[in-house]
Amino acid sequence: MTVRTRIAPSPTGDPHVGTAYIALFNLCFARQHGGQFILRIEDTDRVRSTAESEQMILDSLRWLGIEWDEGPDVGGPHGPYRQSERGEIYAQYAHQLIDAGYAFKCYRTTEELNALREARKIAGMQLALKPADLALNADEKSRREQEGWPYVVRMQVPTDGVCVVQDMLRGRIEVEWAQVDAQILLKSDGMPTYHLANVVDDHLMGITHVLRGEEWINSAPKHQLLYEYFGWEMPTLCHMPLLRNPDKSKLSKRKNPTSINYYRRMGFLPEAVTNYLGRMGWSMPDEREKFSLDEMMAAFDVQRVSLGGPVFDLEKLTWLNGLYIREDLDDEAFLQALRDWAFNEAYVRQILPQVRPRVETLSQVAPLAGHFFSGLPAINETAFDSVKLEKEALVKLLQFLTWRFEAVPAWHKEALLEEVKALAEYFDLKMKAFLAPVFIAITGSATSTSVMDAMVILGSDMTRARLRHAIEVLGGVSKKQAKRFEKEFQEL
């Protein structure tokens, strides 16, 4: 048997370090066994998936040195490798399940589903909806079918008992069937959910081992059941520990920069980032902290993975990066790293239109454009003295903007301007007054190049990191404030 692993990211935002972490371990496991590593794009979310995000995923993984044997850009014998191009395949298998009695058409409306869940919640029951809960009487079902109501395809699931799943690291995992709902397999627009597409694609692409995050443990019974329904052999499962913040919470962009683009933009070396990700819950046999990707692949043993949640510590990554700069780069390599990082023609060309109309001598360029070649601005609370807003209103403005930017699907000037205008109107401020603190947070100065253009050039995660940095400089958001801000933001 040829070992085949895969990574299947969704192109719905910036490339996440968690995706790179799982990709790295899948790659190393495949190479350890002389196998193959496949990249598949899960772009069934038609609203949020973008070609721009897909390209960023490919670019960022390659920047880290992670290469795949088959994928949407390199081809292979099991294509297409984008789920959006495999719709007919999923529909075929969904209807195969319906014909066999393992799935059913569900005509329930959103309002009805919410009411069913609320009734179960009030009764103190499990919130998982079973086929019997969703069933309509024969007349009503016939009426909705004849009138062409939209429907989803759901899978049949047991009502009681325990599902036993075997895991490479965790051994026997037991999940009560009472917690497992009648999962949607095919959405009303004809696109599959992750659960159906994942199972069908893994089978058709010959995936033998699935290394994925532990957040998928509760979905494992559904997947195992689907393999049984189809009569297919299930790949061996391995649920990796999740990356954690220093406070042990799940690594998230609301607390830490999570985009690979951020670390690339901050001037981290790809070798250092890959090395650090390799240390997340795993160690070399000789316990050394600094090692190359080739060394990791040669020494890899999945049984050395620790199930304790690995902490993604930015200070430790920064220390390791410094080690690489001092030990691995001579002057020529250091100069090349600087060119690759920011002093390259493609990046500088984006900045020139911002700078050229504003300078009279070349010596004015560095002070004016320094924020394009730096990390977090060296600002303090007094930097915002010129902003005519009370401190809490100022912090709230920056926090709301950060949250709004988190939901921007495509990072371009028009989209950012739309968010800024909406919030300026909400805070009853003119655009200039609204952007004044944003200007300082992003550029570190009250006078510089266009802040809107700067945010576009810097990118989404760097922009959000600078906004979060400004909030911390201003004293941060207390738990009491956070609760109040969240409530107000949800009503926005």
HELIX and SHEET records of a PDB file:
HELIX    1   1 VAL A   17  GLN A   32  1                                  16    
HELIX    2   2 ALA A   51  TRP A   63  1                                  13    
HELIX    3   3 GLN A   83  GLU A   85  5                                   3    
HELIX    4   4 GLY A   87  ASP A   99  1                                  13    
HELIX    5   5 THR A  110  ILE A  122  1                                  13    
HELIX    6   6 PRO A  131  LEU A  134  1                                   4    
HELIX    7   7 ALA A  138  GLN A  146  1                                   9    
HELIX    8   8 TRP A  177  GLN A  179  5                                   3    
HELIX    9   9 TYR A  194  LEU A  204  1                                  11    
HELIX   10  10 GLU A  214  SER A  219  5                                   6    
HELIX   11  11 ALA A  220  PHE A  230  1                                  11    
HELIX   12  12 ILE A  260  ARG A  265  1                                   6    
HELIX   13  13 PRO A  270  GLY A  278  1                                   9    
HELIX   14  14 LEU A  293  ALA A  299  1                                   7    
HELIX   15  15 VAL A  302  ARG A  304  5                                   3    
HELIX   16  16 LEU A  314  ASP A  328  1                                  15    
HELIX   17  17 ASP A  331  TRP A  341  1                                  11    
HELIX   18  18 GLU A  345  VAL A  355  1                                  11    
HELIX   19  19 ARG A  356  ARG A  358  5                                   3    
HELIX   20  20 LEU A  362  GLN A  364  5                                   3    
HELIX   21  21 VAL A  365  ALA A  369  1                                   5    
HELIX   22  22 GLY A  370  PHE A  373  5                                   4    
HELIX   23  23 GLU A  381  PHE A  384  5                                   4    
HELIX   24  24 LYS A  391  GLU A  406  1                                  16    
HELIX   25  25 LYS A  413  TYR A  426  1                                  14    
HELIX   26  26 MET A  431  THR A  443  1                                  13    
HELIX   27  27 VAL A  451  LEU A  458  1                                   8    
HELIX   28  28 SER A  460  VAL A  473  1                                  14    
HELIX   29  29 LYS A  479  GLN A  490  1                                  12    
SHEET    1   A 2 ARG A   4  ILE A   7  0                                        
SHEET    2   A 2 GLN A  36  LEU A  39  1                                        
SHEET    1   B 3 ALA A 103  CYS A 106  0                                        
SHEET    2   B 3 VAL A 152  MET A 155 -1                                        
SHEET    3   B 3 ILE A 184  LEU A 186 -1                                        
SHEET    1   C 2 VAL A 162  ASP A 167  0                                        
SHEET    2   C 2 GLY A 171  GLU A 176 -1                                        
SHEET    1   D 2 HIS A 209  GLY A 213  0                                        
SHEET    2   D 2 THR A 236  MET A 240  1                                        
END                                                                             
